[in-house]
Amino acid sequence: MKSIISSSILAIATVGSIGLLTQSNLFAQTPSASNPQAPYLSLQLEMENAIKTGNLYLKSVQDEKGFWKDENIPAYTALAIAAAMRDPNLAANETPEHIKPAYKWLLSMQKETGAIYGKGLATYNTATGIMALAASGDLAHKDAILKARAFLISQQADYSDNPAMNKYHGGIGYGGSHPHSDMSNTYLSIEAIKISEVYAKDTKVEKQPELDWESALQFITRTQNLEATNDQPGISNDGSLNYFPGDSKAGTIKNPDGTETLRGYGSMSYAGLLSMLYADLEKDDPRVAAVTDWLNSNFTVKENPGLGQQGLYYYFNVMAKALTAANIDTLTTEDGKKIDWRKELSQTILSAQREDGSWFNKNSRWWENQPELVTCYAVLTLEQIYASIPKK
């Protein structure tokens, strides 16, 4: 199948026999005569400054050992590293001095299995760890990336012989005491697996394991509220996505006939769209079309649709990645209003930055009352928007 992700995914600088891939050049869009860069020039300057001050804040709260926030959760450090490495203010191939010990610390957290974690949440921490290592473009990180990638692939659920758990088949979850797959860990793992694929395809390394994409799509499909393709009970039919089959963090909708169906929500719907694109679904595939329609109708930067302020900055981040990957410049609301999502999203984030350069969510769900985490999300989102602006 031909991917609808921006064709510039193939425009990767090559060093030796392997292309060096970072999130910013993965989703950098090709020029568009209908959407030139000029209208964004002032906004770009604002984003450059906000990114710079956000990264300075993160630098100021780094532990002297090189990590951020919590030694048992390397994801904090991985996100801060990625935010620093994707800063458009950096010179080409530059690694900030404070990031060098951060990389050393992160690598020290890798286990023999390839997983990168402290205590628990191995999948989540490993996926974010891969993103940080890949952001360096340093071939010295290749072996660590491949080991981590193989670990993530090994976490894909195989419940083909277990009818009671079959609805989780093909997905990826937290692991450990969380036996079920979920859309968040699946999307983060798929993203890390796809972005590290260039290393796995290097002809100088032995054959690498690969994700079962067909099974992954089965899980994603069973998480979507779409009767035509989802064989699970209790779903609505609006195209949105839930947390996992049979469960939505946004609860249920009570229908006129007294039945209840799952209510999808913003962050998982964008996560689903991005995962579908990584799996090379066409834009006219009913699953892609349905979730895209739902995202158009439910666009907002005031909340995470269905969850209010819960997970707001996570939502912002996955929104920017998914819309860039889908080559979507504008969204159309139900009343026909055209939305330039780049401007709406970036201006919302810029206006929320605090004097010390940080961001903060008053809602504590999923740790978003921690400025270290939310600042990473905000900076990474601005960097994604910045990189996605069409060039002249």
N, C-alpha and C positions, 0 to 999 in steps of 0.2 A: 504494500500500500504506500502511496505517496504521502509523505507528511505535509500538513498544512502549517507547521512551524516555519517561521521566517527562514527564507533560503540562505540568509547570512550565517546560519548555524554551520555551514560548510566553509565559511571564510575564516579559517583558523590559522594563526601564525604557526609555522612549523619549525621545530628545532630537532635536528637529528631525524629519527624515523617516526617521531610521535608529535601530533599536534598539541599545543598547549592551550587548554580550554578553561576559560573562566566564565562565571555567570554573566558578566557584563557583555562579553563578545558573543556569548551563546545566543542571546536574545536581542542583540543590536539589530535594529531594523534597516532595511534598504531604503534609499531615497524615495520620496513620494512627492510628485509634482503637485498633488492636491493638498498636501499638508507639509509645506516647507518649514525649515527650521526657524526662520525669522521670527514668527510670533512667540517663540519660546526663549528668545535671547535673554530678556530680562529675568525670566523665571529661572533659566539656567544659572545665572549669576547668584540668585538667591539660594538656589539649591547647593551650589558649590560652597557657599559660606556656611549654610546650615550643616552640610555634611562635615565640613572641616571642624566646626565647633562641636558637633556631636561626637566626632572621633577624639577630639581633645578632652571632652568630658570622660569618655571611656578610658582614655589613657590615664586620666587622673585617679580613677578608681581601680586600676589594675593592681593586683597583689604583687609584692616584691618577688614572689616565686615565679611570676609569669602568667598565672591564671587569673580568671575573673570570678568573683562572687562565691563560688562553691567548688571545692576540689572534687566533690563526688559527682558533679554534673558538668562534664566537659563541654556540653552544648553552649553554656554561657561563654566560654573562652572561644569556642569555634565561631560563634556568631560575631563576637567582637573582632576576631582576626579577619573574618570575611569582610566586615564593614570597613576595616582599615585598608585592606588590600584592594578593594574596589573603589576607593576614593578617587574621583577624577582629578583631584589636586595633586596626586602623586605623579612623579616622573615615571616614564616607561621602565619596567623591570625593577622598580624601587621597592624595597621592603623596609618599612619604618623600624628604627632601632628597637623600640619597645615590643615589636611583634616578633622579633627573632627569638627571645626567650619564651614567648608564648607558643611558638611552633614547637620548640624543644619540649616544653611541658606537655603539650597536647600529644606529641608522639610518645612520650613516656607513659601515657595512659593506655596505649594499645596493648591488648592481651595477645596471647599466642593464637587465639581463635581468629584474630583480626579485628575483633570488636574494640571500640574505643569508649570506655565508660569507667565510672568509679564504683557506684553502688546502684545497680538497677538501671532501668530505662536504656538498655544496651542498644536497641534499635535506633531510638531517637538520637542518642548521643553519637552513635556511629555515623548516621546519615549527615548530621550537621558537621561532624569531624571531616568527612570526605569533602564537603563543600568548602571548608576552610583550607584543606590541603590542596585541593584543585585550584583554588583562587591564587595560589602562589605561582603557578606555572613552572614550578621547580621540579626537574626530573628526579632530583634526589628523593622526592616524596612518592615516586611512582610505586615502589614496592609496598609501602604502607597503604596507599590508596587501593591497590589491587587486593591486598589482604582484607581490608575493611569492606570493599565491594563484595568479595566472595562471602564474607560473613552475612551481609545484608541479604544476599540472594538465598543463603541457607535458611533464612528466617521466613521465607515465603511458606505460608501454610499449605499443607497437603492433607486435606480431609476427604480425599476421594473415596476412602473406604470407611468413612465414619458419617453415617446419615445424620446423626444428631448435631454434628458440627459442620456439615457440608456447606452451609451458607457462608462460612468464613473462608472457604477454600480459595486459594489464589491470592489472598491478601496478606498483609504484614501487620503485626501488632507490636505492642511493647515487649512481649515475651515474658518469661518468668511467671509471675502469679496472674498475668493477664493473657489467658490462652486464646482470646479471640482477636481476629484481625480488625483493624479500624481504618477509616479513610485518611486520617491525619498521618499515621505512621506509614501507610501505604504510599501516599503522595510524596512524603519526604524521602522515603527509600527509593521510589521510582526516580525521583529527581536526581538523587545522588548516584544511582546506578547509571542513569542516562548520561549525566555530565562526565562521569568517569569512564564512559565507554571507550573514549579515544585511547586511553591507556590499555584497556583490555584488548583492543584491536592492533596494538603494536606487534609487528611481525617478529620482534626480538624476544617476546615473552611467550611462555608456553600457553596452550589453549586455556582460556578462562571459562568459568561457569557462566551461564546466562539465565536471566529471569524467564520463567514460563509466562510469556506475555499473554497468551490466550487465557490462562487461568486468572491472571491479574485483571484482565478485562472482564472476566466473569464476575469477580468480586466487585469491581467498580460498578458494573451494571446492576448488581443486586443491591447496591447502595443508593441507586437513583430512583426517584419517584417517577417512574415511567412504565405504565402497564404493558406497553407493546413489547418491551424487551426484558422486564424484570419479572422473574417467576416467583418472587416472594410475596407473602400476604401482607396486608395492612399498609400498603403504600398509597399515596395520592398519585396524581397524574400530571404534575406541573413541570417536571423536568429537573427539579432541584435535587440536591443530594443530602444524605443523612450521615451520621457518624459511622454506623455499621448496619448491616441488614437487621431490621427489627428494632433499631434504636436511633433516636435523634436527640441531641442535646437541646433542641428547641421544642421537645415534647410532641404532642399530637394535635390534630385538628378534629373537632367534633362535627360530623356531617349531619345534614338534615334528617337522614334516616336513622340516626342514633349511633352509627358506626364511627370508629375513630381511625384516622390514618396519620402516618408520620408527617411532621412538618419539617421540610428541609430548611437549610439556613445558608447564609452567605459564604462563610469561610470554607465550608465543606463543598459547596457548589463550585467555587473557583478551584479548589483542590481537585475536584473531579474533572473539571474541564482540562486543567493542566495535565493530569494523568492520562486522559484520553488522547491528548495531543502527543504526549511522549510515546503512547502506544500506536501512533501513526493512524489514528482514525481520521477520515475525511470530514470536512466541515458539513457535508450533506448527510453524514451518518445521523440517524434519528436521535441518538444519544447526545451527540455534540450539538445538534440543532436545538434540541429541547432545553438543555442546560443554558445554552447561549440566549435563547428567548427569555428564560427565567431571569438571567442576570441583567438583560436589558430592562425588563419590566420592574426589577427590584433594585436598580442601581441607587446607591446612597453612600455618602461618606460620613453621614451623621451617626451611623450605627452599623453593627454587624447584623444584617437583616435576619430576623428571627431570634436574635440573642441580645439585642440592645447593645450595651457597652461591653459585654463579655467578649474577650478575645478580639478586641477592636483592632489592635496593631498587627496581630497575626493575620487578620482579615485583610488589612491594607496591603501587607506584604505579598500574600498569595494572589490578591487581585492584580497587582502590578505585574507579577510574573505571568499569570494566565492570560491577561489581555494582550501583553506584548507577544507572547508565544502564538496567540491566535491571530496576530496581525490586525487587531481591532483598534482603530483610531478613535471612533466615536460610538457611543451607545445611544439607543433610542428608547425613551421611556414610554409607558403605556399611552400618555397623552400626546405622543409624537415629538417631544422635545429632544433635540440632539445634544448629547453631553460629550464634551472633550474631557475624557476621564483623567488624562495626564494633568491638566490644569486643575481640575476639581480636587483630585487626590493630593497633588503636591502642595497646593495652597492650604488645604486643610492641615496637612502635617506641618508645614512651615509655621502656620499661625499658632500651633500648639507647643512649639519649642520653648523651653524655659530659659531663664537668664544664664544659667550655668551650662547651657548647651544640651541638656538632657530632655527626655520626654517621660511622661508618667500617665498611667491610667488609674483613675480613682477606683475603678472596679478591679478587685483583686483576683478574679477568676483566672486560672492558668498563669498565675504569677505576674500578671500584668501591672500590679502595683509596685513592681521592682523596676526602678529607673534604668538599671544596668541592662535588663532584658528589653524593655520597651525602646530604649535608645538604640539598641542594635536593630530592632525591627524597623524603626523609623528611618535610620540612616540607610539600611539596606534597601528600603522601599524607594527612597529618594534616588539612590544610586541606580536602581533598576529603571526608574522613570527617566532619569538623565541619559542613561545609555540607550534607551529606546526611542528617543526623539529622532525623527528622520533627519538625515544629513543632507546638505545641499548637493 
